[in-house]
């Protein structure tokens, strides 16, 4: 199919995740790179070409783009146009007419949260609602209803951001790796910090999930994604599934849904 290989690009404030999908909508290659606001379109084109070459992957024929860092998203789009002759599909509430965004300002919803909506659909087997906990620079709780309804959510400070703020304000505290210690009661400064930052954060996530579920009129399944989800896996009691590629896979499903409803994919020029 002319639309494949499909390049999916999820640009976050800290990390950019990229993937190539084949005609079966399966991710065949994925990459994770640092989001760099100083890179120009030509820099990004070199980066993309290098990733494809190193992996022995085919050059994409189409692209779908989600960005919460507008200058970076625009530069990726320019790189794809100039050097790969691809017009990317850019995700926003305005470009998804089959999605209902039940917010006071629908256009303000982040593109990554709309991708999560599509990625979570496969978990809605027996539930009318899903909550995606996306652990990134911020931790987003995305509340989704059957029928592609984005109902709202919660925005919390990310675990690493919380840790960095603590270390910046307390000069004597050592910088530590965010990993779970053997017990909640710390016997030294490092273990005490790890307990507070990991177990404390997991309890915050569990508490918010309980509150969200209590406000919904039906059962809700919960899915965790994002880098920090690996750290709290097995610690959070309220999370049902862990899916590290949920947002990227959501981008691919979102693209496929555009074709299914008759939207013409951006042509290769």
Buried (B, 14 or more C-beta within 10 A) or exposed (E): EEBBBBBBBBBBBBBBBBBBBBEEEEBBBBBBBEBEEEBEBEEBBBBBBEBBEEEEBEBBBBBBBBBBBEEBBBBBBBBBBEBBEBBBBBBBBEBBEEBBBEBEEBEEBBBBBBBBBBBBBBBBEEBBBBBBBBBBBBBBBBBBBEEBBBBBBBEBBBBBBBBEEBBEEEEEBEEBEBEBBEEBEBEEEBBBBBBBBBBEBBBBBBEBBEEBBEEBEEEBBBBBBBBBBEBBBEBBEBBBBBBBBBBBBBBBBBBBBBEEEEBEBBEBE
